[in-house]
Amino acid sequence: MASQQQQDTLLRAAADWWVRLREPDDSGDTIEQWLAWTAEDERHLQAFEHVSALAERFGQLDRVSRQALISTFSRPAAPPRRWLPLAAAASIAAVVLSGALYVGWTRFGNATQVLQSAVAQNRNFTLPDGTKVALGGASTLTVQYSRDRRSVELNGGEAFFDVVHDAQRPFVVKAGEVSVHDIGTAFDVRRTGERVMVAVTQGRVAIADLRAGANQNNMLEATAGQRVSFDPDATAMAIDTIAPAQATAWRSDRLEFIDEPLSVVIANLNRYTNKPVHILDADLNALTYTGTVRADAIDSWVSALPEVFPLQVSKEADRVTLSDAKYRH
Amino acid sequence: MSTVTLSVHVSDIEKLFREHNLALIAFLQCRLNSLSDAQEVAQEAYLRMLTMDNREEVDSLRGYLFKIAGNLAIDRLRKRKVRSDFAVVQSHDEPVDEQSPDHHAVAVEQVAGLRQALRELPAKASQAFVMHVIEGRDFNSVAQTMKLSERMVRYHVAHALAHCRAYVDEKEMP
């Protein structure tokens, strides 16, 4: 039996060869050198097969697990994937103008419109100026357009805006204590109680913390690929990165979370399920989750939670309860 | 005359197979990240060797076998990429059985161990590894995103792979 150190050295050598052999080798020299190495000792090829099998295990994980690992480890700015334009084109094609809600809309009047979606329903709207809005499940948006200002308030839930920029008529989204000002943009706003998350997928926005009144010093600018989180308990807004595809994954019924409190994750999942999930023990709220949940598989995601968190799940006909495993309710 | 050539030829290939089949499959598994694809492509490579007609121009049969196999692997990766791009666009249509609770629980458990192994690594190593092995990006593209040299990316990926292998071995062999 080889010592641990010998074993580590061997694995490392095998991994080095694995990396060297991964890409086309036009001259064939690398392959010849590698074959010579495998001929030196039969354990060499075995170690090589062994690391290769592990790489295969990673490569063949299911899509949900892959996405979870990507969100956790390769986050900063994955460049836009090639399929994005296609997906975007498809969703734009799917935008339908919801006629009933626009009855009586006057272009420059001060009419207020309320856009709503049911639980588990995503809806697309086009506003009179051409701005497109995708509304997530169980979300409410109040729209008020006037001659010199386009104001939208997200009363709850999530919405993605693809804004037709007009410097003369600013587009402002208010969500609780936060306001988001368009500077030629597409962005996502999610409001969970008083917590607000803004993810910019294109262009720039200015985001204001309204708690200190109209003080403009509390503004910060975010650009494509950035995410700003507002937590009423924190003194300042936090900024980090997010891939555009992640920010709008919910539009394809995949809810993505990056390092978010379980309470926020559950509140957002509840917008997509008719069997709401309740957190019984407050200490569970502090757990953080990173990963993807399919909107049509929330139930199985919840069932799998005890695998990763110290909690227990109890299911009743119309609701699901999560409790701390150590209390044994 | 041609019969004689053919029989010599076949015995050469048989010898290649005996001596190098394990290495050929290991090489292809590395390129394709799939043992079953590696076995298929190896079969196809031998078939190509048997039907090649310019044997006199080849100075190393073994070199030639690996070259053919390498090219077949590149073709297969290309086809797979087209399929997976399509699959991503179509992802909401994927089969329902992937979401069964059992499958989900197994996936969660499986990924938890791998995630823990990655957590123990320096951030750059886990990032480079996930980008290459899970996102399927080549070293050049990872290097550009991470603003590192390709050499450093290879170093990080190899380090991560060896570490994860050792971590999983320790967990799975009590």
HADDOCK unambig.tbl for C-alpha pairs under 7 A between the chains (distance, minus, plus):
assign (segid A and resid 11 and name CA) (segid B and resid 162 and name CA) 5.49 0.50 0.50
assign (segid A and resid 12 and name CA) (segid B and resid 159 and name CA) 6.86 0.50 0.50
assign (segid A and resid 12 and name CA) (segid B and resid 162 and name CA) 5.17 0.50 0.50
assign (segid A and resid 15 and name CA) (segid B and resid 158 and name CA) 4.94 0.50 0.50
assign (segid A and resid 15 and name CA) (segid B and resid 161 and name CA) 6.18 0.50 0.50
assign (segid A and resid 15 and name CA) (segid B and resid 162 and name CA) 5.67 0.50 0.50
assign (segid A and resid 16 and name CA) (segid B and resid 158 and name CA) 5.28 0.50 0.50
assign (segid A and resid 18 and name CA) (segid B and resid 30 and name CA) 6.32 0.50 0.50
assign (segid A and resid 19 and name CA) (segid B and resid 154 and name CA) 6.20 0.50 0.50
assign (segid A and resid 19 and name CA) (segid B and resid 158 and name CA) 6.09 0.50 0.50
assign (segid A and resid 22 and name CA) (segid B and resid 30 and name CA) 6.25 0.50 0.50
assign (segid A and resid 22 and name CA) (segid B and resid 31 and name CA) 5.13 0.50 0.50
assign (segid A and resid 28 and name CA) (segid B and resid 63 and name CA) 6.96 0.50 0.50
assign (segid A and resid 49 and name CA) (segid B and resid 26 and name CA) 5.86 0.50 0.50
assign (segid A and resid 51 and name CA) (segid B and resid 161 and name CA) 6.87 0.50 0.50
assign (segid A and resid 51 and name CA) (segid B and resid 162 and name CA) 6.86 0.50 0.50
assign (segid A and resid 51 and name CA) (segid B and resid 165 and name CA) 6.07 0.50 0.50
assign (segid A and resid 52 and name CA) (segid B and resid 29 and name CA) 6.80 0.50 0.50
assign (segid A and resid 52 and name CA) (segid B and resid 30 and name CA) 5.65 0.50 0.50
assign (segid A and resid 54 and name CA) (segid B and resid 165 and name CA) 6.25 0.50 0.50
assign (segid A and resid 55 and name CA) (segid B and resid 33 and name CA) 6.70 0.50 0.50
assign (segid A and resid 55 and name CA) (segid B and resid 133 and name CA) 6.87 0.50 0.50
assign (segid A and resid 56 and name CA) (segid B and resid 33 and name CA) 4.74 0.50 0.50
assign (segid A and resid 56 and name CA) (segid B and resid 34 and name CA) 5.85 0.50 0.50
assign (segid A and resid 58 and name CA) (segid B and resid 133 and name CA) 6.91 0.50 0.50
assign (segid A and resid 58 and name CA) (segid B and resid 134 and name CA) 6.54 0.50 0.50
assign (segid A and resid 59 and name CA) (segid B and resid 33 and name CA) 6.65 0.50 0.50
assign (segid A and resid 59 and name CA) (segid B and resid 133 and name CA) 5.79 0.50 0.50
assign (segid A and resid 59 and name CA) (segid B and resid 134 and name CA) 5.25 0.50 0.50
assign (segid A and resid 65 and name CA) (segid B and resid 107 and name CA) 6.67 0.50 0.50
assign (segid A and resid 65 and name CA) (segid B and resid 111 and name CA) 6.21 0.50 0.50
assign (segid A and resid 66 and name CA) (segid B and resid 134 and name CA) 6.44 0.50 0.50
assign (segid A and resid 69 and name CA) (segid B and resid 115 and name CA) 6.94 0.50 0.50
assign (segid A and resid 70 and name CA) (segid B and resid 130 and name CA) 6.40 0.50 0.50
assign (segid A and resid 73 and name CA) (segid B and resid 126 and name CA) 6.12 0.50 0.50
assign (segid A and resid 73 and name CA) (segid B and resid 127 and name CA) 5.00 0.50 0.50
assign (segid A and resid 73 and name CA) (segid B and resid 130 and name CA) 6.65 0.50 0.50
assign (segid A and resid 74 and name CA) (segid B and resid 127 and name CA) 4.63 0.50 0.50
assign (segid A and resid 74 and name CA) (segid B and resid 130 and name CA) 6.29 0.50 0.50
assign (segid A and resid 74 and name CA) (segid B and resid 131 and name CA) 6.15 0.50 0.50
assign (segid A and resid 83 and name CA) (segid B and resid 85 and name CA) 6.71 0.50 0.50
assign (segid A and resid 83 and name CA) (segid B and resid 89 and name CA) 6.68 0.50 0.50
assign (segid A and resid 87 and name CA) (segid B and resid 89 and name CA) 6.39 0.50 0.50
assign (segid A and resid 252 and name CA) (segid B and resid 92 and name CA) 6.79 0.50 0.50
assign (segid A and resid 297 and name CA) (segid B and resid 99 and name CA) 6.36 0.50 0.50
assign (segid A and resid 300 and name CA) (segid B and resid 100 and name CA) 6.87 0.50 0.50
assign (segid A and resid 300 and name CA) (segid B and resid 101 and name CA) 4.73 0.50 0.50
assign (segid A and resid 300 and name CA) (segid B and resid 104 and name CA) 6.76 0.50 0.50
assign (segid A and resid 301 and name CA) (segid B and resid 104 and name CA) 6.94 0.50 0.50
assign (segid A and resid 303 and name CA) (segid B and resid 101 and name CA) 6.96 0.50 0.50
assign (segid A and resid 304 and name CA) (segid B and resid 104 and name CA) 6.66 0.50 0.50
assign (segid A and resid 304 and name CA) (segid B and resid 105 and name CA) 4.90 0.50 0.50
assign (segid A and resid 307 and name CA) (segid B and resid 108 and name CA) 6.94 0.50 0.50
assign (segid A and resid 307 and name CA) (segid B and resid 109 and name CA) 6.32 0.50 0.50
